[in-house]
Amino acid sequence: MNFTWHDWTGYLGVALVLLAYFLLQAHKLRGQGLVYQLMNVLGALGVLLSLVFGGSPMNWPAFLMQVAWIAIGVFGMVRGAALRRDARGRVRPGP
């Protein structure tokens, strides 16, 4: 079997998403954490690249799922950054 760059990108993407989920279940990552969100977004991006460059016909349901996965992950990162920023703003200086 001859693997191309987009095959490896897809396998790496799948590994990242599965590892993120495993680490979440093992309580090694937090679902709201940046590392978890990045692993999911980068993993979905890898799978998306393998779908786009992997030849035809396009698997549209899988493509749409990866786009949604990326959008939800980016939303989680933006929301997490806003919550962290708000939390820092609420810290009162000591006496």
Phi and psi in degrees as GROMACS dihedral restraints (atoms count N, CA, C in turn):
[ dihedral_restraints ]
;  ai    aj    ak    al  type     phi  dphi    fc
    3     4     5     6     1  -105.2    20    10
    4     5     6     7     1   113.8    20    10
    6     7     8     9     1   -93.8    20    10
    7     8     9    10     1   136.0    20    10
    9    10    11    12     1  -104.6    20    10
   10    11    12    13     1   174.9    20    10
   12    13    14    15     1   -59.3    20    10
   13    14    15    16     1   -37.4    20    10
   15    16    17    18     1   -74.4    20    10
   16    17    18    19     1   -26.0    20    10
   18    19    20    21     1   -65.0    20    10
   19    20    21    22     1   -48.1    20    10
   21    22    23    24     1   -63.4    20    10
   22    23    24    25     1   -38.1    20    10
   24    25    26    27     1   -62.2    20    10
   25    26    27    28     1   -42.2    20    10
   27    28    29    30     1   -65.3    20    10
   28    29    30    31     1   -44.1    20    10
   30    31    32    33     1   -64.1    20    10
   31    32    33    34     1   -40.9    20    10
   33    34    35    36     1   -64.1    20    10
   34    35    36    37     1   -39.9    20    10
   36    37    38    39     1   -61.0    20    10
   37    38    39    40     1   -46.3    20    10
   39    40    41    42     1   -61.4    20    10
   40    41    42    43     1   -43.8    20    10
   42    43    44    45     1   -61.3    20    10
   43    44    45    46     1   -41.2    20    10
   45    46    47    48     1   -63.9    20    10
   46    47    48    49     1   -45.6    20    10
   48    49    50    51     1   -63.8    20    10
   49    50    51    52     1   -44.8    20    10
   51    52    53    54     1   -66.7    20    10
   52    53    54    55     1   -39.7    20    10
   54    55    56    57     1   -65.0    20    10
   55    56    57    58     1   -41.1    20    10
   57    58    59    60     1   -59.8    20    10
   58    59    60    61     1   -44.8    20    10
   60    61    62    63     1   -66.5    20    10
   61    62    63    64     1   -41.4    20    10
   63    64    65    66     1   -61.2    20    10
   64    65    66    67     1   -46.8    20    10
   66    67    68    69     1   -64.7    20    10
   67    68    69    70     1   -32.3    20    10
   69    70    71    72     1   -65.1    20    10
   70    71    72    73     1   -46.0    20    10
   72    73    74    75     1   -68.0    20    10
   73    74    75    76     1   -29.1    20    10
   75    76    77    78     1   -84.7    20    10
   76    77    78    79     1     3.7    20    10
   78    79    80    81     1    61.2    20    10
   79    80    81    82     1    33.3    20    10
   81    82    83    84     1   -98.0    20    10
   82    83    84    85     1   -18.9    20    10
   84    85    86    87     1  -129.9    20    10
   85    86    87    88     1   154.6    20    10
   87    88    89    90     1  -100.0    20    10
   88    89    90    91     1   141.7    20    10
   90    91    92    93     1   -62.2    20    10
   91    92    93    94     1   -27.5    20    10
   93    94    95    96     1   -90.5    20    10
   94    95    96    97     1    -3.6    20    10
   96    97    98    99     1   -74.7    20    10
   97    98    99   100     1   153.0    20    10
   99   100   101   102     1   -64.9    20    10
  100   101   102   103     1   -39.9    20    10
  102   103   104   105     1   -61.6    20    10
  103   104   105   106     1   -45.5    20    10
  105   106   107   108     1   -60.4    20    10
  106   107   108   109     1   -45.8    20    10
  108   109   110   111     1   -65.3    20    10
  109   110   111   112     1   -42.1    20    10
  111   112   113   114     1   -63.2    20    10
  112   113   114   115     1   -41.7    20    10
  114   115   116   117     1   -60.5    20    10
  115   116   117   118     1   -40.8    20    10
  117   118   119   120     1   -68.3    20    10
  118   119   120   121     1   -44.9    20    10
  120   121   122   123     1   -65.7    20    10
  121   122   123   124     1   -46.5    20    10
  123   124   125   126     1   -66.5    20    10
  124   125   126   127     1   -37.0    20    10
  126   127   128   129     1   -63.5    20    10
  127   128   129   130     1   -46.5    20    10
  129   130   131   132     1   -64.2    20    10
  130   131   132   133     1   -36.7    20    10
  132   133   134   135     1   -63.9    20    10
  133   134   135   136     1   -40.4    20    10
  135   136   137   138     1   -62.0    20    10
  136   137   138   139     1   -44.4    20    10
  138   139   140   141     1   -64.7    20    10
  139   140   141   142     1   -40.8    20    10
  141   142   143   144     1   -60.7    20    10
  142   143   144   145     1   -44.5    20    10
  144   145   146   147     1   -62.4    20    10
  145   146   147   148     1   -38.8    20    10
  147   148   149   150     1   -67.0    20    10
  148   149   150   151     1   -32.1    20    10
  150   151   152   153     1   -71.2    20    10
  151   152   153   154     1   -42.8    20    10
  153   154   155   156     1   -69.1    20    10
  154   155   156   157     1   -42.9    20    10
  156   157   158   159     1   -99.1    20    10
  157   158   159   160     1     0.9    20    10
  159   160   161   162     1   -81.2    20    10
  160   161   162   163     1    -0.9    20    10
  162   163   164   165     1   108.9    20    10
  163   164   165   166     1   179.8    20    10
  165   166   167   168     1  -108.4    20    10
  166   167   168   169     1   163.9    20    10
  168   169   170   171     1   -79.0    20    10
  169   170   171   172     1   155.0    20    10
  171   172   173   174     1   -67.8    20    10
  172   173   174   175     1   136.3    20    10
  174   175   176   177     1   -90.0    20    10
  175   176   177   178     1    88.6    20    10
  177   178   179   180     1   -63.9    20    10
  178   179   180   181     1   -41.0    20    10
  180   181   182   183     1   -60.4    20    10
  181   182   183   184     1   -42.8    20    10
  183   184   185   186     1   -66.5    20    10
  184   185   186   187     1   -38.9    20    10
  186   187   188   189     1   -59.8    20    10
  187   188   189   190     1   -49.3    20    10
  189   190   191   192     1   -63.5    20    10
  190   191   192   193     1   -36.5    20    10
  192   193   194   195     1   -63.5    20    10
  193   194   195   196     1   -41.6    20    10
  195   196   197   198     1   -68.4    20    10
  196   197   198   199     1   -38.2    20    10
  198   199   200   201     1   -62.1    20    10
  199   200   201   202     1   -43.9    20    10
  201   202   203   204     1   -64.6    20    10
  202   203   204   205     1   -40.9    20    10
  204   205   206   207     1   -60.6    20    10
  205   206   207   208     1   -43.2    20    10
  207   208   209   210     1   -65.0    20    10
  208   209   210   211     1   -46.2    20    10
  210   211   212   213     1   -61.1    20    10
  211   212   213   214     1   -43.9    20    10
  213   214   215   216     1   -65.8    20    10
  214   215   216   217     1   -40.3    20    10
  216   217   218   219     1   -64.1    20    10
  217   218   219   220     1   -42.7    20    10
  219   220   221   222     1   -64.5    20    10
  220   221   222   223     1   -42.0    20    10
  222   223   224   225     1   -57.2    20    10
  223   224   225   226     1   -45.0    20    10
  225   226   227   228     1   -62.2    20    10
  226   227   228   229     1   -39.2    20    10
  228   229   230   231     1   -67.6    20    10
  229   230   231   232     1   -42.6    20    10
  231   232   233   234     1   -65.3    20    10
  232   233   234   235     1   -44.5    20    10
  234   235   236   237     1   -63.4    20    10
  235   236   237   238     1   -42.9    20    10
  237   238   239   240     1   -62.5    20    10
  238   239   240   241     1   -40.5    20    10
  240   241   242   243     1   -64.6    20    10
  241   242   243   244     1   -40.7    20    10
  243   244   245   246     1   -65.6    20    10
  244   245   246   247     1   -41.1    20    10
  246   247   248   249     1   -65.3    20    10
  247   248   249   250     1   -40.3    20    10
  249   250   251   252     1   -65.6    20    10
  250   251   252   253     1   -39.8    20    10
  252   253   254   255     1   -64.4    20    10
  253   254   255   256     1   -43.4    20    10
  255   256   257   258     1   -64.2    20    10
  256   257   258   259     1   -40.2    20    10
  258   259   260   261     1   -63.8    20    10
  259   260   261   262     1   -38.8    20    10
  261   262   263   264     1   -66.4    20    10
  262   263   264   265     1   -35.2    20    10
  264   265   266   267     1   -70.3    20    10
  265   266   267   268     1   -24.8    20    10
  267   268   269   270     1   -87.1    20    10
  268   269   270   271     1    -8.9    20    10
  270   271   272   273     1   -71.7    20    10
  271   272   273   274     1   125.0    20    10
  273   274   275   276     1   -91.5    20    10
  274   275   276   277     1   139.5    20    10
  276   277   278   279     1   -67.2    20    10
  277   278   279   280     1   147.1    20    10
  279   280   281   282     1   -74.2    20    10
  280   281   282   283     1   169.3    20    10
